[in-house]
Amino acid sequence: MLQLFGYWRSSASYRVRILMQLKGLDYEFHPVNLRLGEQHEKGYHRINPQGLVPFLIDGDVQLGQSVAIMEYLDEAYPAYPLMPSAAQARARVRQIVNMIACDTHPLDNLRVLNYLEQALGVDQPRREAWYRHWIDETFRALEPLLMTTAGVYCVGNEVTLADCMLVPQVYNARRYQMSLEEYPTINRIVANCEQLQAFVRAAPERQPDAS
């Protein structure tokens, strides 16, 4: 059986859970509590030397990094494909994935926020302003892009990896009380995704380790 190491509120773990729910993949879940620092423990580092979540074990395959995990699962378990067949549409999906995974998430990651607080002495209001700023930077560029690519979902009328990325990022924006009124296309797509049971079941608050 697939094994997934993750944390309920980790947006990177959330992405992978959505994909696994969409594909109907059974997996054994191993919680890694980031708030308690379990990602730094020697036992977990023996499994994943980078000490991050999510981490996937599928037999002899052991993978970190959420996008690599999602692409692997999409190819290894091709039922309910999450990449379009057309090259241009696939490129658009990857563009959206990278805007979130490369341009936003690394700046708003928990370890970055902890460094701002513990090493640089940045107080909570300014850390939260930092968080909102980098999401907003991406959403200002993503909204007009989605206006050209979206149907029901980010790219056309079928769920793709782009939707698996977008929903957790919007979840984070809501947590930090961001106003999303300027992003009607993003809001519409997320509302459509949230009607699907796979997204409902993958939601952070529905996870066994939620606290």
Phi, psi and omega per residue, in radians:
M1 nan 2.543 3.046
L2 -1.049 2.507 3.063
Q3 -2.123 2.302 -3.140
L4 -2.181 2.143 3.031
F5 -1.708 2.249 -3.103
G6 -2.895 -3.060 -3.141
Y7 -2.367 2.409 -2.965
W8 -1.020 -0.615 -3.063
R9 -1.705 -0.058 3.082
S10 -1.161 2.131 3.138
S11 -1.163 -0.551 3.106
A12 -1.169 -0.689 3.061
S13 -1.168 -0.679 3.130
Y14 -1.011 -0.770 3.126
R15 -0.972 -0.831 -3.077
V16 -1.179 -0.687 3.107
R17 -1.056 -0.723 3.118
I18 -1.010 -0.868 -3.120
L19 -1.029 -0.772 -3.100
M20 -1.160 -0.609 3.073
Q21 -1.198 -0.741 3.120
L22 -1.032 -0.668 -3.112
K23 -1.525 -0.093 3.138
G24 1.185 0.603 -3.095
L25 -1.545 2.220 3.026
D26 -1.388 2.486 3.118
Y27 -2.666 2.703 3.052
E28 -1.637 2.186 -3.065
F29 -1.714 2.340 3.094
H30 -2.093 1.885 -3.115
P31 -1.252 2.427 3.035
V32 -2.208 1.853 -3.036
N33 -1.405 1.849 -3.098
L34 -1.188 -0.590 -3.127
R35 -1.166 -0.536 3.121
L36 -1.589 -0.007 3.095
G37 1.362 0.349 -3.109
E38 -1.145 -0.351 3.100
Q39 -1.184 -0.281 -3.127
H40 -1.669 -0.091 -3.082
E41 -1.266 2.593 -3.076
K42 -1.047 -0.656 -3.130
G43 -1.051 -0.728 3.125
Y44 -1.285 -0.611 3.118
H45 -1.136 -0.472 3.045
R46 -1.184 -0.497 3.089
I47 -1.441 -0.859 -3.115
N48 -2.295 1.722 -3.081
P49 -1.008 -0.420 3.122
Q50 -1.311 -0.375 3.086
G51 1.217 0.561 3.133
L52 -2.096 2.933 2.986
V53 -2.150 2.653 0.083
P54 -1.479 2.937 3.027
F55 -2.475 2.346 -3.056
L56 -2.022 2.396 2.959
I57 -2.129 2.172 3.088
D58 -2.306 1.516 -3.054
G59 1.122 -2.105 3.135
D60 -1.438 -0.151 -3.120
V61 -1.532 2.189 3.085
Q62 -2.256 2.129 -2.995
L63 -2.365 2.372 2.893
G64 -1.871 3.099 3.131
Q65 1.272 2.044 -2.975
S66 -1.052 -0.718 -3.107
V67 -1.174 -0.713 3.078
A68 -1.083 -0.726 3.117
I69 -1.088 -0.791 -3.108
M70 -1.133 -0.756 3.139
E71 -1.150 -0.673 3.087
Y72 -1.072 -0.867 -3.104
L73 -1.110 -0.631 3.138
D74 -1.154 -0.584 3.134
E75 -1.477 -0.664 -3.098
A76 -1.320 -0.485 -3.136
Y77 -2.203 1.388 -2.906
P78 -1.282 -0.163 3.069
A79 -1.075 2.414 -3.062
Y80 1.004 1.170 -3.126
P81 -1.103 2.477 -3.086
L82 -2.009 0.275 2.960
M83 -2.180 2.373 3.132
P84 -1.120 2.809 3.126
S85 -1.407 -0.496 -3.102
A86 -1.427 2.426 -3.062
A87 -1.054 -0.748 -3.107
Q88 -1.134 -0.731 3.122
A89 -1.154 -0.675 3.085
R90 -1.078 -0.714 3.121
A91 -1.109 -0.678 3.110
R92 -1.131 -0.727 3.094
V93 -1.039 -0.811 -3.137
R94 -1.120 -0.624 3.096
Q95 -1.059 -0.825 -3.140
I96 -1.141 -0.758 3.095
V97 -0.969 -0.814 -3.072
N98 -1.253 -0.543 3.090
M99 -1.047 -0.638 3.134
I100 -1.494 -0.825 -3.041
A101 -1.256 -0.559 -3.048
C102 -1.807 -0.621 -3.019
D103 -1.680 -0.471 -3.072
T104 -1.899 -0.990 -2.990
H105 -0.995 -0.732 -3.126
P106 -1.085 -0.470 -3.109
L107 -1.495 -0.384 -3.102
D108 -1.914 0.203 -3.134
N109 -1.137 2.642 -3.131
L110 -0.993 -0.698 -3.101
R111 -1.185 -0.515 3.065
V112 -1.223 -0.775 3.110
L113 -1.084 -0.683 3.090
N114 -1.120 -0.672 3.128
Y115 -1.162 -0.730 3.095
L116 -1.014 -0.710 -3.112
E117 -1.318 -0.909 -2.931
Q118 -1.444 -0.651 -3.087
A119 -1.643 -0.592 -3.037
L120 -1.901 -0.105 3.069
G121 1.216 0.475 3.136
V122 -1.365 2.211 -3.071
D123 -1.333 2.955 -3.022
Q124 -1.063 -0.793 3.137
P125 -1.020 -0.691 -3.132
R126 -1.309 -0.558 3.044
R127 -1.120 -0.722 3.130
E128 -1.185 -0.627 3.067
A129 -1.118 -0.714 3.066
W130 -1.003 -0.851 -3.087
Y131 -1.025 -0.881 -3.115
R132 -1.129 -0.639 -3.117
H133 -1.021 -0.807 -3.038
W134 -1.310 -0.534 3.007
I135 -1.161 -0.762 -3.120
D136 -1.093 -0.673 3.098
E137 -0.977 -0.776 -3.133
T138 -1.278 -0.762 -3.090
F139 -1.122 -0.557 3.111
R140 -1.124 -0.549 3.078
A141 -1.517 -0.556 -3.069
L142 -1.278 -0.654 -3.103
E143 -0.977 -0.925 3.132
P144 -1.154 -0.535 3.074
L145 -1.124 -0.810 -3.124
L146 -1.128 -0.500 3.087
M147 -1.065 -0.423 -3.142
T148 -1.686 -0.294 -3.038
T149 -1.964 -0.390 -2.945
A150 -1.383 2.531 2.823
G151 -2.003 -1.969 3.000
V152 -1.233 -0.605 -3.082
Y153 -2.125 -2.972 -2.995
C154 -1.006 -0.779 -3.130
V155 -2.236 1.679 3.133
G156 1.395 -2.664 -3.001
N157 -1.915 0.225 3.074
E158 -2.122 2.526 3.097
V159 -1.134 2.396 3.099
T160 -2.293 -3.134 3.067
L161 -1.015 -0.500 3.133
A162 -1.076 -0.677 3.121
D163 -1.217 -0.636 3.079
C164 -1.079 -0.508 3.106
M165 -1.439 -0.726 -2.992
L166 -1.178 -0.771 -3.049
V167 -1.049 -0.821 3.084
P168 -1.102 -0.552 3.121
Q169 -1.210 -0.654 3.067
V170 -1.200 -0.652 3.046
Y171 -0.972 -0.783 3.124
N172 -1.122 -0.723 3.129
A173 -1.064 -0.723 3.115
R174 -1.133 -0.712 3.127
R175 -1.004 -0.637 -3.115
Y176 -1.658 0.321 2.990
Q177 0.978 0.715 3.052
M178 -1.356 2.475 2.984
S179 -1.405 2.207 -3.127
L180 -1.961 0.331 -3.101
E181 -1.098 -0.478 -3.122
E182 -1.331 -0.059 -2.991
Y183 -2.161 1.144 -3.074
P184 -1.113 -0.584 -3.140
T185 -1.209 -0.774 3.072
I186 -1.015 -0.813 -3.129
N187 -1.068 -0.724 -3.120
R188 -1.138 -0.779 -3.135
I189 -1.091 -0.799 -3.129
V190 -1.104 -0.706 3.103
A191 -1.066 -0.684 3.093
N192 -1.136 -0.752 3.129
C193 -1.092 -0.708 -3.065
E194 -1.220 -0.121 3.011
Q195 -1.432 -0.259 -3.091
L196 -1.535 2.367 -3.084
Q197 -1.091 -0.524 3.121
A198 -1.076 -0.720 3.116
F199 -1.233 -0.662 3.111
V200 -1.090 -0.835 -3.095
R201 -1.162 -0.478 -3.106
A202 -1.488 -0.142 -3.046
A203 -1.022 2.511 -3.079
P204 -0.907 -0.795 -3.065
E205 -1.188 -0.239 3.119
R206 -1.578 0.025 -3.046
Q207 -1.517 2.606 -3.079
P208 -1.109 -0.412 -3.122
D209 -1.696 0.120 -3.123
A210 -1.102 2.376 3.139
S211 -2.598 nan nan
